[in-house]
Amino acid sequence: MRTLIAKPAAVAIVLFARAITAVRAIWSGEGLPPRRCVYFANHSSHGDFILVWAVLPPRMRAETRPVAGAEYWLKSKLSTFIGRDVFNSVLIQRDREHRTQDPIVQMADAIDSGSSLIVFPEGTRNQTEEPLLPFKSGIFHLAEARPDIDFVPVWINNLNRVMPKGEIVPIPLICTVTFGSPMQLESGEAKKDFLERLRAAMLALSPKTAGAGE
Protein backbone atom coordinates (compact mmCIF):
# COMPACT_ATOMS: atom_id res chain seq x y z
CA MET A 1 0.00 0.00 0.00
CA ARG A 2 2.80 2.42 0.91
CA THR A 3 4.50 1.69 -2.43
CA LEU A 4 1.29 2.42 -4.34
CA ILE A 5 0.89 5.77 -2.60
CA ALA A 6 4.58 6.73 -2.90
CA LYS A 7 4.61 7.28 -6.67
CA PRO A 8 1.64 9.71 -6.85
CA ALA A 9 2.99 11.44 -3.72
CA ALA A 10 6.31 11.98 -5.49
CA VAL A 11 4.53 13.45 -8.52
CA ALA A 12 2.51 15.78 -6.27
CA ILE A 13 5.65 17.00 -4.46
CA VAL A 14 7.44 17.67 -7.75
CA LEU A 15 4.45 19.59 -9.14
CA PHE A 16 4.13 21.63 -5.94
CA ALA A 17 7.85 22.48 -5.95
CA ARG A 18 7.65 23.58 -9.57
CA ALA A 19 4.51 25.65 -8.94
CA ILE A 20 6.04 27.52 -6.00
CA THR A 21 9.51 28.08 -7.46
CA ALA A 22 9.06 27.86 -11.26
CA VAL A 23 12.36 26.01 -10.97
CA ARG A 24 14.41 25.43 -14.09
CA ALA A 25 17.57 23.49 -14.73
CA ILE A 26 20.66 25.01 -16.33
CA TRP A 27 22.96 22.30 -17.65
CA SER A 28 26.64 22.58 -18.55
CA GLY A 29 27.79 22.34 -22.15
CA GLU A 30 28.11 18.58 -21.76
CA GLY A 31 24.36 18.29 -21.13
CA LEU A 32 22.83 15.52 -19.03
CA PRO A 33 25.26 13.17 -17.27
CA PRO A 34 25.57 10.05 -19.46
CA ARG A 35 25.79 7.64 -16.50
CA ARG A 36 25.17 7.39 -12.78
CA CYS A 37 26.93 10.07 -10.76
CA VAL A 38 27.03 11.98 -7.49
CA TYR A 39 25.42 15.42 -7.58
CA PHE A 40 26.91 17.64 -4.85
CA ALA A 41 25.08 20.86 -4.03
CA ASN A 42 24.96 23.85 -1.69
CA HIS A 43 22.62 23.47 1.27
CA SER A 44 20.45 26.23 2.74
CA SER A 45 17.02 24.57 3.08
CA HIS A 46 15.40 21.20 3.81
CA GLY A 47 13.88 21.50 0.33
CA ASP A 48 17.21 21.61 -1.52
CA PHE A 49 17.27 18.01 -2.66
CA ILE A 50 13.63 18.26 -3.77
CA LEU A 51 14.55 20.95 -6.32
CA VAL A 52 17.51 18.97 -7.64
CA TRP A 53 15.30 15.89 -7.84
CA ALA A 54 12.44 17.83 -9.46
CA VAL A 55 14.44 19.19 -12.40
CA LEU A 56 15.88 15.81 -13.39
CA PRO A 57 14.16 14.02 -16.29
CA PRO A 58 11.77 11.31 -15.00
CA ARG A 59 14.05 8.38 -15.86
CA MET A 60 17.02 9.97 -14.10
CA ARG A 61 14.85 11.03 -11.16
CA ALA A 62 13.76 7.43 -10.63
CA GLU A 63 17.42 6.38 -10.42
CA THR A 64 18.57 9.22 -8.13
CA ARG A 65 18.58 8.96 -4.34
CA PRO A 66 19.13 11.86 -1.90
CA VAL A 67 21.51 11.27 0.99
CA ALA A 68 19.85 12.62 4.12
CA GLY A 69 20.00 12.55 7.91
CA ALA A 70 18.16 9.58 9.42
CA GLU A 71 17.37 11.48 12.62
CA TYR A 72 15.38 14.07 10.64
CA TRP A 73 13.51 11.80 8.24
CA LEU A 74 12.72 9.00 10.70
CA LYS A 75 11.25 11.20 13.43
CA SER A 76 7.60 10.61 12.47
CA LYS A 77 5.51 8.25 10.35
CA LEU A 78 4.86 10.95 7.74
CA SER A 79 8.50 12.03 7.40
CA THR A 80 9.59 8.38 7.30
CA PHE A 81 7.13 7.72 4.47
CA ILE A 82 8.40 10.75 2.53
CA GLY A 83 12.09 10.15 3.14
CA ARG A 84 12.16 6.37 2.79
CA ASP A 85 9.27 5.53 0.44
CA VAL A 86 8.74 8.63 -1.70
CA PHE A 87 12.36 9.70 -2.21
CA ASN A 88 14.07 6.36 -1.50
CA SER A 89 16.69 8.33 0.43
CA VAL A 90 19.96 6.87 1.64
CA LEU A 91 19.41 7.62 5.32
CA ILE A 92 22.61 8.32 7.23
CA GLN A 93 22.81 8.33 11.01
CA ARG A 94 24.91 11.41 11.74
CA ASP A 95 25.37 10.60 15.44
CA ARG A 96 28.42 8.31 15.48
CA GLU A 97 27.40 6.73 18.79
CA HIS A 98 24.13 5.44 17.31
CA ARG A 99 25.46 4.29 13.93
CA THR A 100 25.00 0.69 12.90
CA GLN A 101 26.28 1.21 9.32
CA ASP A 102 29.25 2.99 7.76
CA PRO A 103 27.87 5.98 5.76
CA ILE A 104 30.50 5.55 3.02
CA VAL A 105 29.53 1.90 2.62
CA GLN A 106 25.85 2.87 2.46
CA MET A 107 26.51 5.39 -0.32
CA ALA A 108 28.87 3.10 -2.20
CA ASP A 109 26.32 0.27 -2.06
CA ALA A 110 23.65 2.60 -3.47
CA ILE A 111 25.96 3.54 -6.36
CA ASP A 112 26.79 -0.13 -6.97
CA SER A 113 23.06 -0.89 -7.20
CA GLY A 114 22.79 1.56 -10.12
CA SER A 115 21.71 4.75 -8.34
CA SER A 116 22.95 8.30 -8.64
CA LEU A 117 23.15 10.29 -5.39
CA ILE A 118 22.43 13.84 -4.25
CA VAL A 119 24.77 14.90 -1.45
CA PHE A 120 25.46 18.12 0.45
CA PRO A 121 29.17 18.29 1.32
CA GLU A 122 28.63 21.11 3.83
CA GLY A 123 26.91 18.53 6.01
CA THR A 124 24.31 20.94 7.40
CA ARG A 125 22.23 23.90 6.25
CA ASN A 126 24.19 27.08 5.74
CA GLN A 127 22.50 29.87 7.75
CA THR A 128 25.52 32.21 7.59
CA GLU A 129 26.45 35.05 5.23
CA GLU A 130 29.23 32.91 3.75
CA PRO A 131 28.45 31.36 0.35
CA LEU A 132 29.53 27.91 1.55
CA LEU A 133 30.43 26.25 4.82
CA PRO A 134 33.62 24.12 5.03
CA PHE A 135 33.16 20.76 3.33
CA LYS A 136 33.04 17.56 5.35
CA SER A 137 35.43 14.78 4.38
CA GLY A 138 32.75 12.21 3.53
CA ILE A 139 32.60 13.14 -0.15
CA PHE A 140 36.36 12.61 -0.45
CA HIS A 141 36.15 9.17 1.15
CA LEU A 142 33.29 8.27 -1.19
CA ALA A 143 35.42 9.35 -4.16
CA GLU A 144 38.25 7.20 -2.82
CA ALA A 145 35.90 4.23 -2.53
CA ARG A 146 34.46 4.73 -6.04
CA PRO A 147 37.12 6.65 -8.04
CA ASP A 148 35.43 5.88 -11.37
CA ILE A 149 32.28 7.80 -10.41
CA ASP A 150 31.63 11.31 -11.74
CA PHE A 151 30.91 14.10 -9.25
CA VAL A 152 28.67 16.81 -10.70
CA PRO A 153 28.65 20.25 -9.00
CA VAL A 154 25.24 21.86 -8.50
CA TRP A 155 24.23 25.35 -7.38
CA ILE A 156 20.69 25.92 -6.06
CA ASN A 157 19.74 29.58 -6.25
CA ASN A 158 16.98 31.42 -4.32
CA LEU A 159 15.44 28.52 -2.35
CA ASN A 160 16.53 30.01 0.98
CA ARG A 161 14.39 33.04 0.07
CA VAL A 162 11.39 30.88 -0.90
CA MET A 163 11.37 29.21 2.51
CA PRO A 164 13.19 31.44 5.03
CA LYS A 165 14.10 29.86 8.34
CA GLY A 166 11.14 29.84 10.73
CA GLU A 167 8.53 30.44 8.02
CA ILE A 168 5.73 27.96 7.31
CA VAL A 169 4.22 29.38 4.11
CA PRO A 170 6.56 29.42 1.06
CA ILE A 171 7.13 32.73 -0.76
CA PRO A 172 6.77 32.19 -4.55
CA LEU A 173 10.08 33.03 -6.28
CA ILE A 174 11.87 31.76 -9.36
CA CYS A 175 14.64 29.30 -8.53
CA THR A 176 17.37 27.83 -10.69
CA VAL A 177 19.40 24.66 -10.35
CA THR A 178 22.69 24.97 -12.25
CA PHE A 179 24.73 21.87 -13.08
CA GLY A 180 28.45 21.98 -13.79
CA SER A 181 30.83 19.65 -15.61
CA PRO A 182 31.51 16.17 -14.19
CA MET A 183 34.63 15.78 -12.05
CA GLN A 184 36.58 12.80 -10.69
CA LEU A 185 39.15 12.24 -7.99
CA GLU A 186 42.57 12.46 -9.60
CA SER A 187 45.19 9.81 -8.96
CA GLY A 188 47.09 10.69 -5.77
CA GLU A 189 45.01 13.81 -5.14
CA ALA A 190 45.03 14.86 -1.48
CA LYS A 191 41.80 15.34 0.46
CA LYS A 192 42.38 19.08 0.93
CA ASP A 193 43.02 19.62 -2.79
CA PHE A 194 40.01 17.58 -3.84
CA LEU A 195 37.65 19.41 -1.48
CA GLU A 196 38.99 22.78 -2.59
CA ARG A 197 38.49 21.81 -6.23
CA LEU A 198 34.89 20.76 -5.56
CA ARG A 199 34.23 23.95 -3.63
CA ALA A 200 35.64 26.11 -6.45
CA ALA A 201 33.52 24.26 -9.02
CA MET A 202 30.37 24.93 -6.99
CA LEU A 203 31.15 28.59 -6.39
CA ALA A 204 31.77 29.09 -10.11
CA LEU A 205 28.09 28.20 -10.69
CA SER A 206 26.75 30.78 -8.22
CA PRO A 207 25.11 33.79 -9.94
CA LYS A 208 26.84 36.10 -7.43
CA THR A 209 30.26 34.68 -8.25
CA ALA A 210 29.59 34.69 -11.97
CA GLY A 211 28.31 38.26 -11.79
CA ALA A 212 31.37 39.41 -9.89
CA GLY A 213 33.58 38.15 -12.69
CA GLU A 214 31.79 40.10 -15.42
C-alpha positions in Angstrom: 0.0 0.0 0.0 2.8 2.4 0.9 4.5 1.7 -2.4 1.3 2.4 -4.3 0.9 5.8 -2.6 4.6 6.7 -2.9 4.6 7.3 -6.7 1.6 9.7 -6.8 3.0 11.4 -3.7 6.3 12.0 -5.5 4.5 13.4 -8.5 2.5 15.8 -6.3 5.6 17.0 -4.5 7.4 17.7 -7.8 4.5 19.6 -9.1 4.1 21.6 -5.9 7.8 22.5 -5.9 7.7 23.6 -9.6 4.5 25.7 -8.9 6.0 27.5 -6.0 9.5 28.1 -7.5 9.1 27.9 -11.3 12.4 26.0 -11.0 14.4 25.4 -14.1 17.6 23.5 -14.7 20.7 25.0 -16.3 23.0 22.3 -17.7 26.6 22.6 -18.5 27.8 22.3 -22.1 28.1 18.6 -21.8 24.4 18.3 -21.1 22.8 15.5 -19.0 25.3 13.2 -17.3 25.6 10.0 -19.5 25.8 7.6 -16.5 25.2 7.4 -12.8 26.9 10.1 -10.8 27.0 12.0 -7.5 25.4 15.4 -7.6 26.9 17.6 -4.9 25.1 20.9 -4.0 25.0 23.8 -1.7 22.6 23.5 1.3 20.5 26.2 2.7 17.0 24.6 3.1 15.4 21.2 3.8 13.9 21.5 0.3 17.2 21.6 -1.5 17.3 18.0 -2.7 13.6 18.3 -3.8 14.6 21.0 -6.3 17.5 19.0 -7.6 15.3 15.9 -7.8 12.4 17.8 -9.5 14.4 19.2 -12.4 15.9 15.8 -13.4 14.2 14.0 -16.3 11.8 11.3 -15.0 14.1 8.4 -15.9 17.0 10.0 -14.1 14.9 11.0 -11.2 13.8 7.4 -10.6 17.4 6.4 -10.4 18.6 9.2 -8.1 18.6 9.0 -4.3 19.1 11.9 -1.9 21.5 11.3 1.0 19.9 12.6 4.1 20.0 12.6 7.9 18.2 9.6 9.4 17.4 11.5 12.6 15.4 14.1 10.6 13.5 11.8 8.2 12.7 9.0 10.7 11.3 11.2 13.4 7.6 10.6 12.5 5.5 8.2 10.4 4.9 10.9 7.7 8.5 12.0 7.4 9.6 8.4 7.3 7.1 7.7 4.5 8.4 10.8 2.5 12.1 10.1 3.1 12.2 6.4 2.8 9.3 5.5 0.4 8.7 8.6 -1.7 12.4 9.7 -2.2 14.1 6.4 -1.5 16.7 8.3 0.4 20.0 6.9 1.6 19.4 7.6 5.3 22.6 8.3 7.2 22.8 8.3 11.0 24.9 11.4 11.7 25.4 10.6 15.4 28.4 8.3 15.5 27.4 6.7 18.8 24.1 5.4 17.3 25.5 4.3 13.9 25.0 0.7 12.9 26.3 1.2 9.3 29.2 3.0 7.8 27.9 6.0 5.8 30.5 5.6 3.0 29.5 1.9 2.6 25.8 2.9 2.5 26.5 5.4 -0.3 28.9 3.1 -2.2 26.3 0.3 -2.1 23.6 2.6 -3.5 26.0 3.5 -6.4 26.8 -0.1 -7.0 23.1 -0.9 -7.2 22.8 1.6 -10.1 21.7 4.7 -8.3 23.0 8.3 -8.6 23.2 10.3 -5.4 22.4 13.8 -4.2 24.8 14.9 -1.4 25.5 18.1 0.4 29.2 18.3 1.3 28.6 21.1 3.8 26.9 18.5 6.0 24.3 20.9 7.4 22.2 23.9 6.3 24.2 27.1 5.7 22.5 29.9 7.8 25.5 32.2 7.6 26.5 35.1 5.2 29.2 32.9 3.8 28.4 31.4 0.4 29.5 27.9 1.5 30.4 26.3 4.8 33.6 24.1 5.0 33.2 20.8 3.3 33.0 17.6 5.3 35.4 14.8 4.4 32.8 12.2 3.5 32.6 13.1 -0.2 36.4 12.6 -0.5 36.2 9.2 1.1 33.3 8.3 -1.2 35.4 9.4 -4.2 38.3 7.2 -2.8 35.9 4.2 -2.5 34.5 4.7 -6.0 37.1 6.7 -8.0 35.4 5.9 -11.4 32.3 7.8 -10.4 31.6 11.3 -11.7 30.9 14.1 -9.2 28.7 16.8 -10.7 28.6 20.3 -9.0 25.2 21.9 -8.5 24.2 25.4 -7.4 20.7 25.9 -6.1 19.7 29.6 -6.2 17.0 31.4 -4.3 15.4 28.5 -2.4 16.5 30.0 1.0 14.4 33.0 0.1 11.4 30.9 -0.9 11.4 29.2 2.5 13.2 31.4 5.0 14.1 29.9 8.3 11.1 29.8 10.7 8.5 30.4 8.0 5.7 28.0 7.3 4.2 29.4 4.1 6.6 29.4 1.1 7.1 32.7 -0.8 6.8 32.2 -4.5 10.1 33.0 -6.3 11.9 31.8 -9.4 14.6 29.3 -8.5 17.4 27.8 -10.7 19.4 24.7 -10.4 22.7 25.0 -12.3 24.7 21.9 -13.1 28.5 22.0 -13.8 30.8 19.7 -15.6 31.5 16.2 -14.2 34.6 15.8 -12.1 36.6 12.8 -10.7 39.1 12.2 -8.0 42.6 12.5 -9.6 45.2 9.8 -9.0 47.1 10.7 -5.8 45.0 13.8 -5.1 45.0 14.9 -1.5 41.8 15.3 0.5 42.4 19.1 0.9 43.0 19.6 -2.8 40.0 17.6 -3.8 37.7 19.4 -1.5 39.0 22.8 -2.6 38.5 21.8 -6.2 34.9 20.8 -5.6 34.2 24.0 -3.6 35.6 26.1 -6.5 33.5 24.3 -9.0 30.4 24.9 -7.0 31.2 28.6 -6.4 31.8 29.1 -10.1 28.1 28.2 -10.7 26.8 30.8 -8.2 25.1 33.8 -9.9 26.8 36.1 -7.4 30.3 34.7 -8.3 29.6 34.7 -12.0 28.3 38.3 -11.8 31.4 39.4 -9.9 33.6 38.2 -12.7 31.8 40.1 -15.4 
